[in-house]
Amino acid sequence: MKQIVVVGAGYAGISFLHTVLPHIPEDVQITVLDRLPCHTIKPEYYALASGSLNERKVKAPFPVHERVTYIQDEIQELRIFNHEVVCANQTVKFDQLIFALGCVDNHFNVPWADEYTESIQTFGKAMKTRQKIDALHEEGHVVIIGGGLSGVEFASDLREQHPKLQITMLERSGQVLPTLPERVRNYVRQYLDDHHVDVMTDISVVMIDDKQVYYGTERKALPYDVCVWTAGIMPHPLSNSLLAYSNADRMNRVTVKENYELPYYHNIFVIGDCAASEFAPSAQLAHIQGLQLGEYFLTRWYETEYKPAPIKLKGVLGYLGKKTGFGLVNDNVLLGKVPNVIKSGVLWMHKHHMG
């Protein structure tokens, strides 16, 4: 029996699984390792943290199949030569490994940022952030470091849930959502201003302690009650062990072949946020990579030709609370209710096709 181990059940891992599920040969057993007992909708972690979504709303059941086993455990180490994944409670052997662990916060070496900031990067951390915010006085001060998509969605949703909170967003560049078109940036900035989210741009955070964020060459201090980091991501640290058999791109992601296999080691594949790509990490990209890897496995099992289509991302969609949003879809700027509705539909479809 050939043992395939999938490390991580996020968008990439679950997309691979759904692609191969109806066609798994009788001599193949798939084991999925994840710290959670279910798939979760990561693009909605911000709403979990702000309090607008119940935790049940971001969960989706794993698909059931007689040749798929799920193990809930914390992955600690990859032993490549031994063909083993070491977890907190057990060691799992593999013939083929699919690494799909995703990303973690990148604190850019800001002193004590890891210790004193909250996060929305994992289910557990988003829940902890929610608990911290729920415990605040209604006029407490939340500082959000990072004015990208996650920071903007979190800030706008937080404002809807907690009308009296003081909310400050710190962005290193000259404007929020710096990679999106000017029309989108201006629309979002106006929304944040109108809803009393204090946006400070051109801010370089230099240190964080348990009470204040320090920024700029003068080390100005900004007091906070809760500080949430949304300023950047990096590949999961366990992917570093794979770089001995590959090369890193500019984001330290693992370079892979067309079939997502390591260049210098057979039968180990990388998909999702840890796989090098011309595109920035996203749930959309991870889903496509999982689908393509699944298609590759099907060609190997049934001796057909692997012809992956070029990756074409549909664009970016973002929420501004529950009624309005923004987006860039096929180079078309969308503002207002339409992108909000489209994104809700996309996430609903994803969740309800998981089980």
N, C-alpha and C positions, 0 to 999 in steps of 0.2 A: 504494500500500500504506500503510495507516494504522499508525503506529508507536506502540505503547503501551509505556512504560517503567515497570517496577516497581522502586522503589528500596528494597531490603531484602527478604530471604527468610525472615523470622521467621514467627511465628504468623499475623500479619495478611496479609502478602504471599502466603504459601503457601496460606492459606485462600481468598483471592481467586482464585489460580491454579487450584486444584482445582475451584472452582465453575464457572469458565468453560471449563475444559480440553476437555470433550467437545463444546463448541458454538462454537469460535472460527471466525468467518467466514473465507472464503478471502482477503479483502482486508485482513486484520488480522495484524500481526506483533507478538508480545510479547517484549520483552527484559527479563530480570531481572538486576539489578545487586546483588551482595553481595560482601563481603570473603571469604566462605567458599565452598568448592566444593560445599556440601551444606546442607540444612536441619539445624538442631540443636534439641534438646529443652531449651529454656532453663530450665524448672522443675527440671531435674536438674543444673544447673551446680554447685549446692552440693555434690553428691555427687562430681562431677568434681574439685572443689577439695579435698575431704576425703580422696579416694583410694579411695572405695568403688566407684566406677564407672570402667571403662575408657573412654577417649575414644570408642571405636567405638560404645559403647552409647548415646551421646547424639546420634549422627549418623543421618540418614535421607537417602536419595538424592532428588534432585530428580526430579519426574515428567518423562517424556520425551514431547515432542510436536513435530511437524514445523514448527509455526509459533511455537515458543517457543525462545528463545536465552538461554543463561546466560553472564554475563560476571563473572569473579572479579576484582574491583578495589576500590580504596578510594575511596569517594565524597568529593569535596573541596568541591564548590560547585554550587549551583543557579543557572543563568542563565535566569531566567523569561522575559524578553523575547526572548531568542534561542532559547528552547525547547531548552535544552541541559543535560545533566548532565555536569559536569566531574569526571573520575576521575583517579587518579594517572597512568594510562598511556594514557588516551584520552578523547575527548569523545563523548557519545552524544546524538543528536538525538531529540526526541519530538514527537508530536502530542498525546498525552495522557500525563500523569504521575500515577503512584500512589505517594505518599510513605508508606513504611511502615518507617522506620528504627528505631523503638523508642526506648528510653530509655538514659540514662547515669546514673552515680552523681551524687547531689547532695550535695556536701560542706558546704553551708550556710556557705560562707566561713570555715570553720575553717582557720586558717593551717597550711599545709603538709600538710593531710590528703591532698590529691591526690598529693603527691610521696611520702609515706612509708607510706600504707596500701595494702594489697592489696585485690582486688575479686573478686566472683563474677558481675559484671554482663555480661561477654562471654565467649565461648569461650576466647579467647586469655588474658584476665586470669584466668579460673578455672584454666587450665593453669599459669600463672605462680604463682598462689597455692599450687597443689599442689606445685610444685617447691620453693617456699620452706618449706613445712611438712615435706616429705619430708627436707629437709636439716637439720632441727632435731635436737637431742639429744632422746631419748625423753621427758625431763622438762622440755622447753622450755615457754615461756609464750606462748600465743596469746591475744590480746585481740580480741574481736569487738565492734565498735561498732554497736549497733542490736539491739533485741530484738523485731523484727517477725518475719514468717513466714520470710524468708530467713535471718535470724540464728539463729532457733530451730532450723530444719532443719539448718543448717550446724553449729551447736554440738553437737547431739545425734549427728549422723553422725560428726563429728570425734572425739567421745568413743569411739564404737564402734571406730573405726579406730586410735586412738592412746590406749590406756587410761591411760598414765602422763603424758600431757601435762597441764600446768596450763592450764585454760581459764577465762577471765574474760569475762563479757558485760556491757557497759555500756548501759543503757537510759535515755533522757531522761525518760520518763514514770514513773509510780509502779509500773508492772508490765509484764511482757512481754505481747506481743500485745494492746495496749491497745484495739484496735477490736473484739475478740471478746468473747463473753459471759464472765461471771465463772467459770462452771464450767470452761470451756476454759482460761482463764488460770490458775486454781488447779491444774488437772490438769498443765498443761505446766510450771508453776513447780515443782511437786512432783517431776516427772520430772527436771528439770534439777538440783534439789537432791540427789535420790537418786543421780544419776550424777556428782556432784561437779563440776558446772559452777557456778562462782561468779558469781552474778547480782547486779549492783549497779544499783539503780534510782535515779531522781531525780538522774541524773548528767548534767551539762552539760559536754561536752568543749569546751575553749577553745583548745587548741593541740596539735599533735603534732610531735615531732621524730623523729630516726632511732632513738631508744632508749626514749622515754617518751611516754605520753599524759598531758596535763595537763587537769584538770577542776576545776570549781567556782570560786567567787570567790577562794578561797585558792590556786588553781593547784596543787592537790595532784598529785603525780607518780606514775604507775603504769608501772613498767618492763615492757617486752615484748620478745619475740624476733621475733614476727610479729604485725602488727596488720591486721585485715580489716574493711573498711567495709561495713556492710549497713544503714546508717541512713537511707537515702532515695534517691529517684530523681527525675529531671527529664527532660523531652523532649530528644531529640537536638538539639544546638545548631544543626544545619543547618535545623531547622524554623523557627528565628527569621526566616529570610528570607521565609517564607510569611506572617508576621504583617502584612506590608505590605498584604496582600489579605484580611485577616481581623481577628479580635480574639483576645486570649488569655483563657483562663479563669483561675481562681485558681492553677492549677498550671502556668501558662504554656503550656498545650496550645492547639492551633489550633482555633478555632471553625469548624465546617463546617455545611453544609446537610444536609437529611435524606438526600441521596444522597452525602454525604461530600465534596462539591465545595466549593472555597473560595467564600465569599460574593461576592467581588469580582474573581474571575478564573476564567474557564471552563476546563474540561478539566484542572484540577489537583485531585487528590483526596488526602485524608489519612485514614489508618486506623491503628489500633494505639495505642501509648502516646503518640503526639504529637497525637492527635485529642481534642478536648474531649468530655467525657462527664459525666453525673451520677455515674458509677461510677469507682472507683479503677482505675488501670491493672492489667491482669492478662492472662495468656495466654488465658484464657477469653473476656474481652472482646474482645481483638484478633482471635481466631478468628471471633467473631460478626460483627464489623465487616467483616472480609474477605469473609465469606460474603454479607453484605448488599450490599456494593459489587459483588461478582460478579453477584448477582441484578439489580442496577441495570444493569450493562453488558449483560446478556442482554435486558432489556426494551428497551434502546436498539437493540440489533442486530436484534431480531426484532419490534419495534414492539408491545410489550405494555405493560400498566400496571405501574408499580413500586409495590408495596404492602408496605413493610418491616414485619415484625411488631415490636411493642415488645420491647426487649431485656430478657430475664429471666435473670439469672445464677443458676446452681444453688447457689452457695455457695463455701466455702473448705475445702480439704483440706490437711493438713500431715503430714509424716513426723516421727516421733521415733525415729530409727534405722530399722532394717529390719523391726521386728516390731510396732511400735505407732504410733499416730498420733492425730490430732484433726481435727475438722471441724465445720462449720456448714452443713448442707445443707437447703434449703427450711425454714429457721428451726429445724431440729432439730439438737441438739448430738450429735455422735458422738465417742466416746472409745474408745481401745483398738485392737484389731486391724482392726475393720471399716473405718474411714476409710483405714487404710494399704492394705488390699486394694483398696478402691474407687479410690484415687488411682493405684495401680500399674496397674489395669486401664485407666483413662482415658489414662494416658501410653502404655501399650502400644498401645492402639487408634490413638492419634494417630500414633505412629511408624510403625506397620505399614500405614497408609493413605496414606503420603506418596509412595511410589514409583510 
